Amino acid sequence: MTTMPGLPAVDRPSEVPRPTAERDVPRPLGSPWPASARPARGSGLLVGGVDLAEAADRFGTPLYVLDEGEVRARARAWRRALPQADVHYAAKAFLCTAMAEWIADEGLGLDVCSAGELRLAAGAGFPPERILLHGNAKTPEELRLAHRLRVGRIVVDNLAEIPRLAALTVADTPQRVLVRVVPGVAAGHHRAVRTGVAGQKFGFPITGGDAAEAIDRVLAQPGLRLVGLHCHLGSQITDTGPYLAALDRLVDLLAGIRDRHGVELPELDLGGGHGVRYLPGDAELDPVRSGSPPTPPPGSPPAAPSGVSPSPGCWSSPDGRSRGPPRWPSTGSSR
């Protein structure tokens, strides 16, 4: 009861109890779990309404459980954040027939780096014009397969690929290609995964003229159509600063190509490597808040937060707090 001078006493209601149904609804576990993750009875865990313990009992382990709703929602978020860009999903993060179908439905492209990934995508009916093949050691078989399937773009990663690919093409139907360059920008959570600097096995450094030589050779092939430049800086990058630095250097290179060859290239691919959250409080690259750069392949952002890999003895505690999410290891996007 509460009283105030000059006013009659009034009853002060205690906290209004929540309806039983509301109290019984388990709360989401929150990031880095999938948005649909909820504690189940006892010490169990639900993802997308599926009990992980029951799934593990039925299918055995190791087992990947992926929430289709979250994959689609995250794919849409990237497209909304980059409405003027082509967004590619990196198959390296995780690929199966269903994932290829979801990504195709949501209007994303697909970044593949092997004949196996290419065949899986083709078998799933993925539109070939939205496929990009890359990799620093493409076999002649992979180049032939990509050309036969008429993939949209192939990233040239070394000089030997240029004549091999040119031999498969004719001037009437040229193959669109990007040249992978090394901008000299260090980024990523560990030096072993920083691919935007010299001294590693990917691409052509801008400094020293290697990139310019590769561009000259591609432009000299009538069966190849150079449409742009590609780079990849690293993995688990959580801010846009490195991408902006790389963008400045690639734009300078584009200007040099225009001045030297009279060619204006319409495409820039700044790669992926966007950081995802493994533990609560970890930094991640949010496409909405960060205003990410053009044409990224967000492999991990759609895949890693959407799935778990249940293993014996790795579950949530009875109060729903994680003892360490049973996740598959995410390698970041593959470009």
Contacts in CASP RR format, 6 or more apart in sequence:
PFRMAT RR
TARGET T0000
AUTHOR 0000-0000-0000
METHOD contacts of the structure
MODEL  1
MTTMPGLPAVDRPSEVPRPTAERDVPRPLGSPWPASARPARGSGLLVGGV
DLAEAADRFGTPLYVLDEGEVRARARAWRRALPQADVHYAAKAFLCTAMA
EWIADEGLGLDVCSAGELRLAAGAGFPPERILLHGNAKTPEELRLAHRLR
VGRIVVDNLAEIPRLAALTVADTPQRVLVRVVPGVAAGHHRAVRTGVAGQ
KFGFPITGGDAAEAIDRVLAQPGLRLVGLHCHLGSQITDTGPYLAALDRL
VDLLAGIRDRHGVELPELDLGGGHGVRYLPGDAELDPVRSGSPPTPPPGS
PPAAPSGVSPSPGCWSSPDGRSRGPPRWPSTGSSR
1 9 0 8 1.000
1 10 0 8 1.000
1 11 0 8 1.000
1 12 0 8 1.000
2 9 0 8 1.000
2 10 0 8 1.000
2 11 0 8 1.000
2 12 0 8 1.000
3 9 0 8 1.000
3 10 0 8 1.000
26 38 0 8 1.000
26 39 0 8 1.000
26 40 0 8 1.000
26 46 0 8 1.000
26 320 0 8 1.000
27 38 0 8 1.000
27 39 0 8 1.000
28 35 0 8 1.000
28 36 0 8 1.000
28 37 0 8 1.000
28 38 0 8 1.000
29 37 0 8 1.000
29 38 0 8 1.000
29 39 0 8 1.000
29 45 0 8 1.000
29 316 0 8 1.000
29 320 0 8 1.000
29 321 0 8 1.000
29 322 0 8 1.000
30 37 0 8 1.000
30 280 0 8 1.000
31 277 0 8 1.000
31 280 0 8 1.000
31 281 0 8 1.000
31 305 0 8 1.000
32 276 0 8 1.000
32 277 0 8 1.000
32 278 0 8 1.000
32 279 0 8 1.000
32 280 0 8 1.000
32 282 0 8 1.000
32 305 0 8 1.000
32 325 0 8 1.000
32 327 0 8 1.000
33 47 0 8 1.000
33 305 0 8 1.000
33 308 0 8 1.000
33 322 0 8 1.000
33 325 0 8 1.000
34 47 0 8 1.000
34 48 0 8 1.000
34 67 0 8 1.000
34 70 0 8 1.000
34 305 0 8 1.000
34 306 0 8 1.000
34 307 0 8 1.000
34 308 0 8 1.000
35 67 0 8 1.000
35 70 0 8 1.000
35 73 0 8 1.000
36 46 0 8 1.000
36 47 0 8 1.000
36 48 0 8 1.000
36 49 0 8 1.000
36 67 0 8 1.000
36 69 0 8 1.000
36 70 0 8 1.000
37 45 0 8 1.000
37 46 0 8 1.000
37 47 0 8 1.000
37 48 0 8 1.000
37 308 0 8 1.000
38 45 0 8 1.000
38 46 0 8 1.000
38 49 0 8 1.000
39 45 0 8 1.000
39 46 0 8 1.000
39 316 0 8 1.000
39 318 0 8 1.000
39 319 0 8 1.000
39 320 0 8 1.000
40 46 0 8 1.000
40 51 0 8 1.000
40 53 0 8 1.000
42 318 0 8 1.000
43 315 0 8 1.000
43 316 0 8 1.000
43 317 0 8 1.000
43 318 0 8 1.000
44 51 0 8 1.000
44 52 0 8 1.000
44 53 0 8 1.000
44 315 0 8 1.000
44 316 0 8 1.000
45 51 0 8 1.000
45 52 0 8 1.000
45 53 0 8 1.000
45 308 0 8 1.000
45 310 0 8 1.000
45 315 0 8 1.000
45 316 0 8 1.000
45 320 0 8 1.000
46 52 0 8 1.000
47 65 0 8 1.000
47 67 0 8 1.000
47 307 0 8 1.000
47 308 0 8 1.000
48 67 0 8 1.000
48 69 0 8 1.000
50 65 0 8 1.000
52 65 0 8 1.000
52 308 0 8 1.000
52 310 0 8 1.000
52 315 0 8 1.000
52 326 0 8 1.000
53 310 0 8 1.000
53 315 0 8 1.000
55 63 0 8 1.000
55 65 0 8 1.000
55 310 0 8 1.000
56 63 0 8 1.000
56 310 0 8 1.000
56 311 0 8 1.000
56 312 0 8 1.000
61 309 0 8 1.000
61 310 0 8 1.000
61 311 0 8 1.000
61 312 0 8 1.000
62 309 0 8 1.000
62 311 0 8 1.000
63 309 0 8 1.000
63 310 0 8 1.000
64 94 0 8 1.000
64 307 0 8 1.000
64 308 0 8 1.000
64 309 0 8 1.000
64 328 0 8 1.000
65 307 0 8 1.000
65 308 0 8 1.000
65 309 0 8 1.000
65 310 0 8 1.000
66 94 0 8 1.000
66 98 0 8 1.000
66 99 0 8 1.000
66 303 0 8 1.000
66 306 0 8 1.000
66 307 0 8 1.000
67 306 0 8 1.000
67 307 0 8 1.000
68 98 0 8 1.000
68 102 0 8 1.000
69 306 0 8 1.000
70 305 0 8 1.000
70 306 0 8 1.000
70 307 0 8 1.000
71 99 0 8 1.000
71 102 0 8 1.000
71 103 0 8 1.000
71 302 0 8 1.000
71 303 0 8 1.000
71 306 0 8 1.000
72 102 0 8 1.000
72 105 0 8 1.000
72 106 0 8 1.000
74 298 0 8 1.000
74 301 0 8 1.000
74 302 0 8 1.000
74 305 0 8 1.000
74 306 0 8 1.000
75 87 0 8 1.000
75 89 0 8 1.000
75 102 0 8 1.000
75 103 0 8 1.000
75 106 0 8 1.000
75 107 0 8 1.000
75 108 0 8 1.000
75 302 0 8 1.000
76 106 0 8 1.000
77 287 0 8 1.000
77 288 0 8 1.000
78 87 0 8 1.000
78 108 0 8 1.000
78 287 0 8 1.000
78 292 0 8 1.000
78 296 0 8 1.000
78 298 0 8 1.000
78 301 0 8 1.000
78 302 0 8 1.000
79 87 0 8 1.000
79 106 0 8 1.000
79 107 0 8 1.000
79 108 0 8 1.000
80 288 0 8 1.000
81 287 0 8 1.000
81 288 0 8 1.000
81 291 0 8 1.000
81 292 0 8 1.000
82 287 0 8 1.000
82 292 0 8 1.000
82 294 0 8 1.000
82 295 0 8 1.000
82 296 0 8 1.000
84 294 0 8 1.000
85 294 0 8 1.000
85 295 0 8 1.000
85 296 0 8 1.000
86 109 0 8 1.000
86 130 0 8 1.000
86 295 0 8 1.000
87 108 0 8 1.000
87 109 0 8 1.000
87 295 0 8 1.000
87 296 0 8 1.000
87 297 0 8 1.000
87 298 0 8 1.000
88 108 0 8 1.000
88 109 0 8 1.000
88 110 0 8 1.000
88 111 0 8 1.000
88 130 0 8 1.000
88 132 0 8 1.000
88 295 0 8 1.000
88 296 0 8 1.000
88 297 0 8 1.000
88 335 0 8 1.000
89 103 0 8 1.000
89 108 0 8 1.000
89 109 0 8 1.000
89 110 0 8 1.000
89 111 0 8 1.000
89 297 0 8 1.000
89 298 0 8 1.000
89 299 0 8 1.000
89 302 0 8 1.000
89 303 0 8 1.000
90 111 0 8 1.000
90 272 0 8 1.000
90 297 0 8 1.000
90 298 0 8 1.000
90 299 0 8 1.000
90 300 0 8 1.000
90 332 0 8 1.000
90 333 0 8 1.000
90 334 0 8 1.000
90 335 0 8 1.000
91 100 0 8 1.000
91 110 0 8 1.000
91 111 0 8 1.000
91 112 0 8 1.000
91 113 0 8 1.000
91 117 0 8 1.000
91 120 0 8 1.000
91 121 0 8 1.000
91 334 0 8 1.000
92 111 0 8 1.000
92 113 0 8 1.000
92 117 0 8 1.000
92 299 0 8 1.000
92 331 0 8 1.000
92 332 0 8 1.000
92 333 0 8 1.000
92 334 0 8 1.000
93 299 0 8 1.000
93 300 0 8 1.000
93 302 0 8 1.000
93 303 0 8 1.000
93 304 0 8 1.000
93 330 0 8 1.000
93 331 0 8 1.000
93 332 0 8 1.000
93 333 0 8 1.000
93 334 0 8 1.000
94 303 0 8 1.000
94 328 0 8 1.000
95 112 0 8 1.000
95 117 0 8 1.000
95 120 0 8 1.000
95 121 0 8 1.000
96 120 0 8 1.000
97 120 0 8 1.000
97 123 0 8 1.000
97 124 0 8 1.000
99 303 0 8 1.000
100 110 0 8 1.000
100 120 0 8 1.000
100 121 0 8 1.000
100 124 0 8 1.000
100 125 0 8 1.000
100 126 0 8 1.000
101 124 0 8 1.000
101 125 0 8 1.000
101 126 0 8 1.000
103 109 0 8 1.000
103 110 0 8 1.000
103 126 0 8 1.000
103 302 0 8 1.000
104 110 0 8 1.000
104 124 0 8 1.000
104 125 0 8 1.000
104 126 0 8 1.000
104 127 0 8 1.000
104 130 0 8 1.000
107 130 0 8 1.000
108 130 0 8 1.000
109 130 0 8 1.000
109 131 0 8 1.000
109 132 0 8 1.000
110 121 0 8 1.000
110 126 0 8 1.000
110 130 0 8 1.000
110 131 0 8 1.000
110 132 0 8 1.000
111 131 0 8 1.000
111 132 0 8 1.000
111 134 0 8 1.000
111 297 0 8 1.000
111 299 0 8 1.000
111 333 0 8 1.000
111 334 0 8 1.000
111 335 0 8 1.000
112 118 0 8 1.000
112 121 0 8 1.000
112 131 0 8 1.000
112 132 0 8 1.000
112 133 0 8 1.000
112 134 0 8 1.000
113 133 0 8 1.000
113 134 0 8 1.000
113 135 0 8 1.000
113 334 0 8 1.000
114 142 0 8 1.000
115 139 0 8 1.000
115 141 0 8 1.000
115 142 0 8 1.000
115 145 0 8 1.000
118 131 0 8 1.000
118 133 0 8 1.000
118 142 0 8 1.000
118 145 0 8 1.000
118 146 0 8 1.000
118 149 0 8 1.000
118 151 0 8 1.000
119 145 0 8 1.000
121 131 0 8 1.000
122 128 0 8 1.000
122 149 0 8 1.000
128 149 0 8 1.000
128 150 0 8 1.000
128 151 0 8 1.000
128 152 0 8 1.000
129 150 0 8 1.000
129 151 0 8 1.000
129 152 0 8 1.000
130 152 0 8 1.000
131 146 0 8 1.000
131 149 0 8 1.000
131 151 0 8 1.000
131 152 0 8 1.000
131 153 0 8 1.000
132 151 0 8 1.000
132 152 0 8 1.000
132 153 0 8 1.000
132 154 0 8 1.000
132 155 0 8 1.000
132 178 0 8 1.000
132 269 0 8 1.000
132 297 0 8 1.000
132 335 0 8 1.000
133 142 0 8 1.000
133 146 0 8 1.000
133 151 0 8 1.000
133 153 0 8 1.000
133 154 0 8 1.000
133 155 0 8 1.000
134 154 0 8 1.000
134 155 0 8 1.000
134 157 0 8 1.000
134 180 0 8 1.000
134 230 0 8 1.000
134 334 0 8 1.000
134 335 0 8 1.000
135 155 0 8 1.000
135 157 0 8 1.000
135 202 0 8 1.000
136 157 0 8 1.000
136 158 0 8 1.000
136 201 0 8 1.000
136 202 0 8 1.000
136 203 0 8 1.000
138 157 0 8 1.000
138 161 0 8 1.000
140 164 0 8 1.000
143 154 0 8 1.000
143 161 0 8 1.000
143 164 0 8 1.000
143 165 0 8 1.000
143 168 0 8 1.000
144 168 0 8 1.000
146 154 0 8 1.000
147 165 0 8 1.000
147 168 0 8 1.000
147 169 0 8 1.000
147 175 0 8 1.000
152 176 0 8 1.000
153 176 0 8 1.000
153 177 0 8 1.000
153 178 0 8 1.000
153 227 0 8 1.000
154 165 0 8 1.000
154 175 0 8 1.000
154 176 0 8 1.000
154 177 0 8 1.000
154 178 0 8 1.000
155 177 0 8 1.000
155 178 0 8 1.000
155 179 0 8 1.000
155 180 0 8 1.000
155 230 0 8 1.000
155 269 0 8 1.000
155 335 0 8 1.000
156 162 0 8 1.000
156 165 0 8 1.000
156 177 0 8 1.000
156 178 0 8 1.000
156 179 0 8 1.000
156 180 0 8 1.000
156 214 0 8 1.000
156 218 0 8 1.000
157 180 0 8 1.000
157 202 0 8 1.000
157 203 0 8 1.000
158 203 0 8 1.000
159 213 0 8 1.000
159 214 0 8 1.000
159 217 0 8 1.000
162 214 0 8 1.000
162 217 0 8 1.000
162 218 0 8 1.000
162 221 0 8 1.000
162 224 0 8 1.000
163 221 0 8 1.000
165 175 0 8 1.000
165 177 0 8 1.000
165 224 0 8 1.000
166 221 0 8 1.000
166 223 0 8 1.000
166 224 0 8 1.000
168 175 0 8 1.000
169 175 0 8 1.000
169 221 0 8 1.000
169 223 0 8 1.000
169 224 0 8 1.000
170 223 0 8 1.000
171 222 0 8 1.000
171 223 0 8 1.000
174 222 0 8 1.000
174 223 0 8 1.000
174 224 0 8 1.000
174 225 0 8 1.000
175 223 0 8 1.000
175 224 0 8 1.000
175 225 0 8 1.000
176 225 0 8 1.000
176 227 0 8 1.000
177 218 0 8 1.000
177 224 0 8 1.000
177 225 0 8 1.000
177 226 0 8 1.000
177 227 0 8 1.000
178 226 0 8 1.000
178 227 0 8 1.000
178 228 0 8 1.000
178 229 0 8 1.000
178 230 0 8 1.000
178 267 0 8 1.000
178 269 0 8 1.000
179 204 0 8 1.000
179 211 0 8 1.000
179 214 0 8 1.000
179 215 0 8 1.000
179 218 0 8 1.000
179 226 0 8 1.000
179 228 0 8 1.000
179 229 0 8 1.000
179 230 0 8 1.000
180 202 0 8 1.000
180 203 0 8 1.000
180 204 0 8 1.000
180 229 0 8 1.000
180 230 0 8 1.000
180 231 0 8 1.000
180 232 0 8 1.000
181 203 0 8 1.000
181 204 0 8 1.000
181 205 0 8 1.000
181 206 0 8 1.000
181 211 0 8 1.000
181 229 0 8 1.000
181 230 0 8 1.000
181 231 0 8 1.000
181 250 0 8 1.000
181 253 0 8 1.000
182 195 0 8 1.000
182 196 0 8 1.000
182 197 0 8 1.000
182 198 0 8 1.000
182 200 0 8 1.000
182 202 0 8 1.000
182 203 0 8 1.000
182 204 0 8 1.000
182 205 0 8 1.000
182 206 0 8 1.000
182 211 0 8 1.000
182 231 0 8 1.000
183 196 0 8 1.000
183 206 0 8 1.000
183 231 0 8 1.000
183 233 0 8 1.000
183 245 0 8 1.000
183 246 0 8 1.000
183 249 0 8 1.000
183 250 0 8 1.000
184 196 0 8 1.000
184 197 0 8 1.000
184 198 0 8 1.000
184 205 0 8 1.000
184 206 0 8 1.000
184 207 0 8 1.000
184 246 0 8 1.000
184 249 0 8 1.000
185 196 0 8 1.000
185 197 0 8 1.000
185 233 0 8 1.000
185 242 0 8 1.000
185 245 0 8 1.000
185 246 0 8 1.000
185 249 0 8 1.000
186 194 0 8 1.000
186 196 0 8 1.000
186 197 0 8 1.000
186 233 0 8 1.000
186 242 0 8 1.000
187 194 0 8 1.000
187 196 0 8 1.000
187 233 0 8 1.000
187 234 0 8 1.000
187 237 0 8 1.000
187 242 0 8 1.000
187 243 0 8 1.000
188 194 0 8 1.000
188 233 0 8 1.000
188 234 0 8 1.000
188 235 0 8 1.000
188 236 0 8 1.000
188 237 0 8 1.000
188 242 0 8 1.000
188 273 0 8 1.000
189 235 0 8 1.000
189 236 0 8 1.000
189 237 0 8 1.000
190 236 0 8 1.000
193 234 0 8 1.000
193 235 0 8 1.000
193 236 0 8 1.000
194 200 0 8 1.000
194 233 0 8 1.000
194 234 0 8 1.000
195 202 0 8 1.000
195 232 0 8 1.000
195 233 0 8 1.000
195 234 0 8 1.000
196 202 0 8 1.000
196 231 0 8 1.000
196 232 0 8 1.000
196 233 0 8 1.000
196 234 0 8 1.000
196 246 0 8 1.000
198 205 0 8 1.000
198 207 0 8 1.000
202 232 0 8 1.000
204 210 0 8 1.000
204 211 0 8 1.000
204 213 0 8 1.000
204 214 0 8 1.000
205 211 0 8 1.000
206 212 0 8 1.000
206 249 0 8 1.000
206 253 0 8 1.000
211 253 0 8 1.000
212 260 0 8 1.000
215 226 0 8 1.000
215 257 0 8 1.000
215 261 0 8 1.000
218 224 0 8 1.000
218 226 0 8 1.000
219 226 0 8 1.000
219 261 0 8 1.000
219 263 0 8 1.000
226 263 0 8 1.000
226 265 0 8 1.000
227 265 0 8 1.000
227 266 0 8 1.000
227 267 0 8 1.000
228 254 0 8 1.000
228 265 0 8 1.000
228 266 0 8 1.000
228 267 0 8 1.000
228 268 0 8 1.000
228 269 0 8 1.000
229 250 0 8 1.000
229 253 0 8 1.000
229 254 0 8 1.000
229 265 0 8 1.000
229 267 0 8 1.000
229 268 0 8 1.000
229 269 0 8 1.000
230 268 0 8 1.000
230 269 0 8 1.000
230 271 0 8 1.000
230 335 0 8 1.000
231 246 0 8 1.000
231 250 0 8 1.000
231 269 0 8 1.000
231 270 0 8 1.000
231 271 0 8 1.000
232 271 0 8 1.000
232 272 0 8 1.000
232 273 0 8 1.000
232 335 0 8 1.000
233 242 0 8 1.000
233 243 0 8 1.000
233 246 0 8 1.000
233 270 0 8 1.000
233 271 0 8 1.000
233 272 0 8 1.000
233 273 0 8 1.000
234 272 0 8 1.000
234 273 0 8 1.000
235 273 0 8 1.000
235 275 0 8 1.000
235 331 0 8 1.000
235 332 0 8 1.000
235 333 0 8 1.000
236 273 0 8 1.000
236 275 0 8 1.000
236 276 0 8 1.000
236 332 0 8 1.000
237 243 0 8 1.000
237 272 0 8 1.000
237 273 0 8 1.000
237 274 0 8 1.000
237 275 0 8 1.000
237 285 0 8 1.000
238 274 0 8 1.000
238 275 0 8 1.000
238 283 0 8 1.000
238 284 0 8 1.000
238 285 0 8 1.000
239 283 0 8 1.000
239 285 0 8 1.000
239 290 0 8 1.000
240 285 0 8 1.000
240 290 0 8 1.000
240 291 0 8 1.000
240 292 0 8 1.000
240 293 0 8 1.000
243 270 0 8 1.000
243 292 0 8 1.000
243 293 0 8 1.000
244 293 0 8 1.000
246 270 0 8 1.000
247 268 0 8 1.000
247 270 0 8 1.000
247 293 0 8 1.000
250 268 0 8 1.000
250 270 0 8 1.000
251 268 0 8 1.000
254 264 0 8 1.000
254 265 0 8 1.000
254 268 0 8 1.000
257 263 0 8 1.000
257 265 0 8 1.000
258 264 0 8 1.000
267 295 0 8 1.000
268 294 0 8 1.000
268 295 0 8 1.000
269 295 0 8 1.000
269 335 0 8 1.000
270 293 0 8 1.000
270 294 0 8 1.000
270 295 0 8 1.000
270 296 0 8 1.000
271 295 0 8 1.000
271 296 0 8 1.000
271 297 0 8 1.000
271 333 0 8 1.000
271 335 0 8 1.000
272 296 0 8 1.000
272 297 0 8 1.000
272 298 0 8 1.000
272 299 0 8 1.000
272 332 0 8 1.000
272 333 0 8 1.000
272 335 0 8 1.000
273 299 0 8 1.000
273 300 0 8 1.000
273 332 0 8 1.000
273 333 0 8 1.000
273 335 0 8 1.000
274 284 0 8 1.000
274 285 0 8 1.000
274 292 0 8 1.000
274 296 0 8 1.000
274 298 0 8 1.000
274 299 0 8 1.000
274 300 0 8 1.000
274 301 0 8 1.000
274 332 0 8 1.000
274 333 0 8 1.000
275 283 0 8 1.000
275 284 0 8 1.000
275 285 0 8 1.000
275 300 0 8 1.000
275 301 0 8 1.000
275 332 0 8 1.000
276 284 0 8 1.000
276 285 0 8 1.000
276 300 0 8 1.000
276 301 0 8 1.000
276 304 0 8 1.000
276 305 0 8 1.000
276 330 0 8 1.000
276 332 0 8 1.000
277 283 0 8 1.000
277 284 0 8 1.000
277 305 0 8 1.000
278 325 0 8 1.000
278 327 0 8 1.000
278 330 0 8 1.000
279 324 0 8 1.000
280 322 0 8 1.000
284 301 0 8 1.000
285 292 0 8 1.000
285 301 0 8 1.000
287 298 0 8 1.000
287 301 0 8 1.000
296 333 0 8 1.000
297 333 0 8 1.000
297 334 0 8 1.000
297 335 0 8 1.000
298 333 0 8 1.000
299 332 0 8 1.000
299 333 0 8 1.000
299 334 0 8 1.000
300 330 0 8 1.000
300 331 0 8 1.000
300 332 0 8 1.000
300 333 0 8 1.000
303 330 0 8 1.000
304 327 0 8 1.000
304 328 0 8 1.000
304 330 0 8 1.000
304 332 0 8 1.000
307 327 0 8 1.000
307 328 0 8 1.000
308 325 0 8 1.000
308 326 0 8 1.000
308 327 0 8 1.000
308 328 0 8 1.000
309 326 0 8 1.000
309 327 0 8 1.000
309 328 0 8 1.000
310 326 0 8 1.000
311 326 0 8 1.000
314 323 0 8 1.000
314 324 0 8 1.000
314 326 0 8 1.000
315 323 0 8 1.000
315 326 0 8 1.000
316 322 0 8 1.000
316 323 0 8 1.000
317 323 0 8 1.000
END
